[in-house]
Amino acid sequence: MKRILSVLLVAMMTIFLTACSGGSTQDVKPAAKADAPKKLVLSCVAFNEPEVEAGVKALEKMGYEVKVTVLQDATTMCQAIMTGEINAALHAHKPWIDSYNAGNKTNVMMLTPYIHKNVFGMYSSKYKSVDQIPNGATIVIPQDESNLSRSLLLLQEKGLLTLKEGVTQPTDLDIKENPKNLKLQKVNVAQVVSSIPDVDAVCSAKMFIVSNGISPDYEICISNDLDKFGVGFIINPARKDEQWVKDLMTVYTSEEERAAIGKIFKGSYVPGF
């Protein structure tokens, strides 16, 4: 009898508690953890990794869980941005992104202010100045549209070529005068510096010179177009108003990041903010 009363008592208490809660126990959900980290996946090439890693601790203090993924090229980064595999990437300069968007009918967005600007120059193991470049010299230049144009504009700036007037994104078809009969060889941008021993000179972003351990003595000259080639984080424009974007820019335009850029890149990048 006592056992039956105990069972009835437990049942009555269960009904009472359920009624007080306003529903079944299945309706009760555990509270979300208020301080759960927000996940961010950032991407870069290996050369840029120290620059991106320099801001990770600051983002973590803001409550983010950050993963830095190294990818091989800017095209892969753009594709991953638009599919949502990564949140933001840092590598390509603005003219390259504009060219990519035009050619692929995409709208990958570069945030401003820029994080750094990409120094570009001419390098040679044989000559020390532009004046020494001989007639018929072979010069290797990148084949992608934006860096090809930058190379031609540098050669014009230094008096080695004359381009058609009014052309802002020249190709080799826009060469008007070539007084030294230069032979221009176009190769993949990442392969330019490996050609240095075999040709008279190359035109390249300085980052490839530094990252490949090429002697700084090989620098003949640098271009004066630094402000046109800013590099910023790229994102999917649909996410531009999200809080993580604002926090990202706060961290990577700080004085701490400015100091890191100067220390890491040995003059191949300069701060863009």
N, C-alpha and C positions, 0 to 999 in steps of 0.2 A: 504493500500500500504506500509506504514511504517513497519507494522507488518511483511509483506512478505519479505521486505528487511532485517529486523533483523534476521529472520530465515535463509535466504540465507547466511548472513554474518557469523553466528555461524557455519553453515555447512562448509563454505569455510575455516574457521580457524581450524576446527577439521581435515579436509583433509590435511591442511598445516602442522600442528603439527605432524600428523601421518607420513607423508612423511619424515619430518626431523628426526624422531626417527628411521627410517629405517624399520618399521613394524607396526603391530597392537598393540594396548595397551595391548592385552593379552600376548604379548611376554615379557613384562616388569615384572621381578620378584623382590621382596623385597630383599635387601642386607642381607646376613647372619650376625648375630651379632658376631663380632670378639671375644668378651670376654665371649661367652657362656660357662658355666661350662662343664667340661668333667666328665661324671658320672663313679664312681667306686663303686662296691659292694664288700666289704671285709667280710670274715666270720671267726668265731672262736667259741670255746665253751665258756660257761659263765665264767669259771675261767680265760680265756685269754682275755676277753673283755677289762679290763682296760689297758692292754698292747697295744691292737690295737687302742683303743680310744686315747691313748697318742699321736699318730701321726696324728690324723685327722685334727687338726687345721693347722698343717704345710702343709698338702696336700691341704687344702682349700685355703691357701695363694698362692699355685701354680696354682689355678684355677680349682680345682676338686670339684665336688659335691659328697660327700662320704656318703655311707650308710653302717653301720656295722650290719651284720645279725648273730645272735647266732643260731648255729645248734648243734645237740646233739652228733654227732660222726663223726669220720674221714671218714668213708665210704660214708656218705651222702655228705660230703664236696667234696670228689673226684668226685662223680657223678655229682654234680652241677658245678664243674669246667669244666668238659668235655662237658657238655651240654650248657655252656655259661651263666648259671643263676647267677653265681658269677664270679668275676675276679680273686680273690686270697683268700686263706685261710691259717690260722696259727693254727696248733694244733699238728699234728702227727710228730713223729721223723723220721729221714731218713730210718732206718731199716724197720719201719712199712710201709712207702711208697713203698720201694723196694719190700716188701712182697706182698703188695696190687697189684702192677703192674704185678708181676710175676703170681699171682693167677687169675687176671682178664684180662690179656693180654692188659693192658692199658699202657700209657706212661706219666702219671701225672708227672710233673717236679717240683723238689724242687729247689728254688733259693738259691744261696750262695753269700756272707757269711751267715751263720745261724744267726737267730735273738737271739735265746737262746739255752742253753743245759739243758737237762732234768735230774735232780738228781734222783737217784734210790736207795732204801735201804731196810733194814729189820726192822720191827716194831713189838713190843710186849707190852701187858699190864701186862705181868707176869714176864719177864726176862729183865735184864739190859745189858747183854753182850752175845756174841756168845758162850762163854764157858759155860754159864748156860743152854743152850738149852739141854734138857734131851734126853736120848734114847727113841725112839718111839714117838718123838714129832710130832704133826700135824702142817704142814706149808702150808698156802694157797698161791698159786701163780696164776698169770693171765694165761688164756688159749690161748690167741692169740699168734701166732708164735713168733713174735719179743720179746714180754715181757716175754713169757715163757722161751725163750733162755736166756734173760738177767737175769732172776731169777736163773736159773740153774748155770750160770757162776758166779753169786754172791755167791751162796752156795758153789761152788767149791773154789772160791777165799778165802772164810772164813774157808775152811777146813772141811766142813760138807759133801761134796760129792766129788767123783772123776768121771770125764767124760771121754769118749773115746778120745784118742789123735787125733788131727787134725780136730775135728768137730768144726766149727765156729758158726753154728746155731743149737745148740743141742735141742733135745726133751727129754722127760722122758725115751725114749727108748735108749738114749745114756748114761745113768747112768751106770758107770762101777763098782763103789763101793759106798755103802751107809752104812758106819760103825755104824751110830747111828740108823739105821732102821727108817729113817724119813718117815712119811706118807705125801705125797704131794697131796693136793687137788686143782684141777684147776677150776677156776670160771671166769666169765666175769670180765674184767679189772676194770670196774667201781664199781664192787661189792666186791672187795678184802678187802677194809678197814672196811666194815661193819662186817667182820668176826673176827676182832681183839679180841673182848671179849670172843669168843667161842673156839679159837685155841691157840696154843703156840706162833705162830709168823706168819707174812705175809710178802711177798715181794711185793713192790709197788713203783711206781713213787711217789716222795715226794709231787707232786702237789695235789694228792688225799688226802694225810694226811692233808695238809694245808687247802685245800678247804672244808674239812669236819670237821674242827675244832678239829682234834685229837691232843692230848697233844704232844708237842715236846719231852717230857720225854720218849715217847714210842720208840724213835729211838735207835736201837741197833747198826747199822752200815750203811754206805753208800758204794756204789760200786766205783771202781776206773776207770770206763769205760766211763767217762763223754764225752770225745771227740768223741766217736763213735755214740752218740745219740743226734746229733744236730737237732734243729727244725727250719725250714725256711718256708717262704711263698711258697705254692704250686700254680702252674698255669697250664693252657693248654700250652704245648710247642709251639703250633702254634703262640702264642702271645708273645714269649720271647723277640722279638726285638722291641716291641712297646714302645713308650716313657713313658707311664704310669708305665711300669715295672721298668725303670731306676729311675723314680721319687720316686716310692714306696721304693726302696732299699736305696735311698739317705736319706729319712726320717727315716726309721726304723733301720738304722745303724749309727745314729747320737749319739752324746754324751748325748743329752736330752733323747733319748730312753734308753741308757745304765743306766742312773740314775733312770728312771722310773722302769725298770726291777728290779733293786736292792731294790727299795722302796716297790714295790707292792708284790713281791713273797716270801719274807721272807726266802730266801735260797733254795726254791724249784726249781727255775731256776737261771742260771747264764748267763750273756751276752755271745753270741756266736761270736761276732765280735770285 
